[in-house]
Amino acid sequence: MRDDTALAALFARLGLAPSASLEEVHSAYKARLREYVSQGKAVDELKEAHRVLADSSLRDAYRIPAPAQPLALGVTEYGHGARDEAGEAPRDANGRPAYGFAGFQGHRLAMEDALVLGAPCASGAHLFAVCDGHGGRRAADFLTAELPAVIGGLPLAESLALHLPAAAEKAYAELDRKLLRVSAEEGWHDGSTALAVVVSRRRLQVLQVGDCQAVLCGAFGVEELCVQHRPEEPSEAARLAALGEQVVNGRIHSLSVSRAFGDLDSKALGPGVVASPQVVTRELDPTDEMLILGCDGLWDAMTGQDAWTLVQRAGHKTKSKWELEAAARALATAAIDRGSTDNVSVILLLLK
């Protein structure tokens, strides 16, 4: 446990007295974030101060006054579709699978995530997506409006699977060019990652741009389906080095992601930031139970196994029912409680 001297030094770096209340820390936290939020920078000292003060046992040890009110999570939205009532994965009249979702603003000044919840694709498949904006929400909203048509036009049929990566590369490049044209015309400077999953009864088709993650859960544990496209990730670091791009403090042109849509300013500085998708096709088997989609605000606070354990506990699984909305809300709340300072968005998809 941190001693009083170290705690005082920590608070001094934040410009706070060592006896600061949680309200004072929260106020300083939001004020400091206001300086950094447009660039998406994390403030490690503030994150640590919040972690210390949010823990009642540590507050007692440091004789710090408890907050008069708890920190607001900033619940943005939550809900469910085709709730499981029958002991098997239900689908609505259009064949859309059961799902629950939650989107929490958390400690950010604005909610910049946007979701696609079961848009219909060909052959009875449905599209779910998490778009995590940075520097604003306009790019994320643009993507949620455009992705259903773009992905719906891809060769998703099993017989055409070999053609999907090349077709997705071409379609995503055109979508990014469209967003960049709009950004130039409208004066937008934000961008967004995008994790898109096409769900059918027999397989998942995942298209990943950025650092969200899809975790497949079942009887044999968890499987992370995507690469998180960050500058320090080995394959991305090699790609950037081959292009002659420099990574500074884990960032490329001020971004903490190496693949994203939009980001007009960063893409003007060099070829490193791209919207090229990783495409993953995964055949489902009877042991696969659930798919967890989440933005980086979730995965920065927990592993895939952590998330699956929490979902099983919070979802109240019985022989006849999953409480998917409750589980999604509990998962997002846990990420905030564990120190995530980002927006946190979660989609849970029931597969069996």
N, C-alpha and C positions, 0 to 999 in steps of 0.2 A: 504494500500500500504506500502511496506517495506521502512523504512527510510534509510538515507545514512549510518548511523552507522552500521545497520544490514547488509546492502549490502557490506560494506567494510569488515565486519567480515566474511561474506560468501566467498568473493573473497580471503581473506587472507588464509582461509582453502584450497583454490584451488591453492594457490601460485601465485595469480594474483593481479595486482593493481586494485583498485576500478574503475579506468577509462579505463579498458581494453576494446578493441574493440571486436566486435563479431568474427572477424577472429582469434584474440588471444584466445578467449574462445573456439572456435571450435578446434583450434590447441591443446590446453590443454586437451580438451575433448577426442580427438582421441588418444593423447599420453597416457592419463590415462586409456582409454579403452583397449589399447594395453596390459596393465599390467593385466587386468581382464578378457578379452574376452574369454580366453580358459576355464575359470571357469564359465562364464555366469553371473558374478556378476554385479548388477546395482550400479552405483555411484550416490547416491542421490544428493550430492552437485552439481555435474556437470549438472545433469538433471535440477535442480532448476535454476542454473546460465543460462543455455540455454533458459529455459522458460522465464526468466526475460528479457534477451537480445534480444530474438526473437520478443518481443512485442514492437512495435515502440512507443507506448504511454509511456511504462515504460522506454524505452531508453531516451526519451525526458525528463521525470521526473528526471532521474538520470544524465542527461547531458552526456550521453555516446555516443561516435561517432557511427553513423550508419555504417554498414558493406559496404565495397566497392562492394561486390558481395554477393548474397544470398547463404545460405547453400545448397549444392547439395543434392537432395533426393536420388541419386543413383538408378535411375530407372533401374531395371534389365530386366523385361519383362512385357508385357501386351498384351491383344488381346481378341478375341471373337470367338464364333462358332455358326453357325445356327442362324444368327441375326434375331430378330423378326421383320418381315415386314408385317405380315398379320392379326394382331389383335388377334392371338391366339398363344399359345406356339408352335413354330415351331420345327421340328426335321429334322435332315439331312437324307440322304438316309438309314443310319443304325439305325435311330430312336433316335439318341443322342439329348438330349434337348438343347435349346439355353443357352449359358453361356457367361459370361465375366470374365476376371481375370486380376489381377495386382500383381506383386511381386516387392517390393522396398527394396533395400539394407538398406536404411535409414542411420543412423549414425554408423552402425557396420562396422568393417573392411572388412567383406566379407559377401556374400549372402549365407546363410546356409539353406534356405527353398527350397523345391522341390515339384512339383505338379503332380498329375495325372488328366488328363482332358478328361473324358469320355471314358475310356477303356471299351470295350464291355464285358458284362457278359451274363449269360444264360437268356433265355426268354425275350430278348429285353431290359434288364436292362443295365445301364451303371455306371461305377465306377468313382467317383471324390474323390480326396484325397489331403490333405495338410500335408506334412511331414516337421516338424520344427526341423532342426538339431541343435546340440550344440557341441562346441568343434571342429567343422569342418562340412563338407557337405557330407562326404562319406557315412555315415549311411543313411542320407535322400535319397541320390541317389540310394543306395542299395534297400531301401524300395519301391521307385517308380518303380523300375525295377521288383521287386518280387511280390508286392501286387496284381497286376491284376490276376496273375495265382493263388495265394493263395486264394484270395476272390472268384475268379471265380469257385474254386473247393468246395466252401461251399454250404450247403443245403439252397439255397436262395428262393426256391419255397414256395408259401404260405402254401401249404400242409405240408411242412417240418419245419415250423417256430419254433416249439418247440425244434427242434434239433440244431438250429443255435448257441445258446450261447455255448454249450459244444463243438461243432465242431470248433467254432472260437477260443475258449480257447486252444484247442489242436493244431490247425494250427498256431496260433500266437506264442505259446511256441516253436514249431519247427522252425519257422522263426527266432525267437530270438536266438535260439541255433546256427542256421546257420550263422547269423551275428556275433555272438560271436566267432565262429570258424574262420571266415574270419578275424575278428579283431585281434585275437591272431596270426594268420599266417602273417598278413600284418603289424602288429604294429599299428593298429588303436586304438584310445582312445576316439573317439567321439560317440555320440548317437543321437537318434531322437525320437520325438513324432510322432504320426500318427493319423489323423482323416480321416476315410474313410467312404464314403456314397455311397450306391448302390441305384440308382434312377430308379424307374419304373413308369409307368403311374398312378399307384394307391397307391404306398407306398414308404417310405424311410426306408432303413435299415442302421443304423449307427453303426460303430465300432470305439470306442474311446480309445486311449492310450495316456495319456498326458494332456496338458492344452490348446489345441486348442478348438474351440467351433463351433457348428452348430446352427444357429438361424433361425427358421421357421417364416416367416412373412406373414401377410395377413390382411384381413378386420377386424379381431378382435384383432389385435396387434401382439406381438412377443412371441415366445416360445423358450427358450434355451433347446436344446435336450440333452446335455451332462453334466456330472460332469467333472470339470477341476481338473485333478489329481495332486494336489499339497500337500506337506506335512502337511500344516495347514488346509486343507479342512477336515471337521469333520469326514467323513467316512474314509478318508485316514489316518487321525491322529489316529483313533481307530485301523485300520488295522496295522499300524506301531507299535503302542504301544503293541498290542498283540504279535508281533514278537520280542519285546524287542529292537526295533530300537530307536535311539535317534534323535530327530529333533533339530537342532541347528540353530538359526536365520532363521527359515523357510526353512531350507535345510536338505536334507538327503544325506549323503556322498558327500557333496559339490554341489549337484544338487537341483535346484528349482522345479523339478518335481519328483513325486514319482512313476510314471509309464513311461517307455520309452523302446525302443529297443536299443540294443548295450550297451554302457557304461561299458565296460569290467572292468575298475578299480573299479567303484562304486559297481558293482555286486559281486566283489571279497571280498568286505568288509562286506557284510551281505545280508539277504534275502529280504530287504525292497523294493528295486527298481525292478519292474516286468513289463512284457509286456502283462499282462492279460487285455483283452479288456472289456470295458463296451459295451453291445450290446443293442441297442434301435430300435424297429420297430414302425414306425408311419404311420398309414393309412392316406392318403391324402383326403381332402374334397374340395369342390368347392371354399371355401373361402381362401385356401392356395395359395399365389401368388409367393413367392420367398423363396429360401434357401440361406443364407449367410454363407459361410465357411471361417474361418479366423484363423490365428495363434495367439498366445498370444500377439504379438506385436500390433495387432489390438484391442483386447479386454481389454488390460491394459489401453487403452486410451479412451474407450467409452463403453456404454452399448449396448445391443441388440436393444433397442428402438432408441437410438442415431443413430445407423448404419442404421436402416430402414428409419428413417426420412431423413438422408443424401442421401440414395439411391433414395428415391422418388423424392427428389429435384434435384439431379445431373443426374438421369437417364432420365429426360425429358419424363416422361410417358405421352403418349397421348392415344387416342383410338386405335391407330394403331402401336405403336412402343415403345419399351424400348431401350435405349442406354446403353447396359449392360457394354461394355468396358469403356465408359466414367464414368459410376457410380462406377465401380470397382477402377478405377484410382483415382477418387475423394475421395472414402472411405479410400484408403491407404494414400493419401496425407493428409487427415484430421487427421489421427492417428499420422503422423509425426508432423503436426502442433500443435497437442495437447500435445506433449512432449514425444511420444513413442521413445525410443532409440534403439529398436530392429529392426530386419527385419520385414517387414509387407507384408503378402501375403493374398490375398482375392480371392475367387471364388463366383460369383453370378450365381445361377441357376434359370431359369424361369420355374415355375410349371404350369402356366395357361395362 
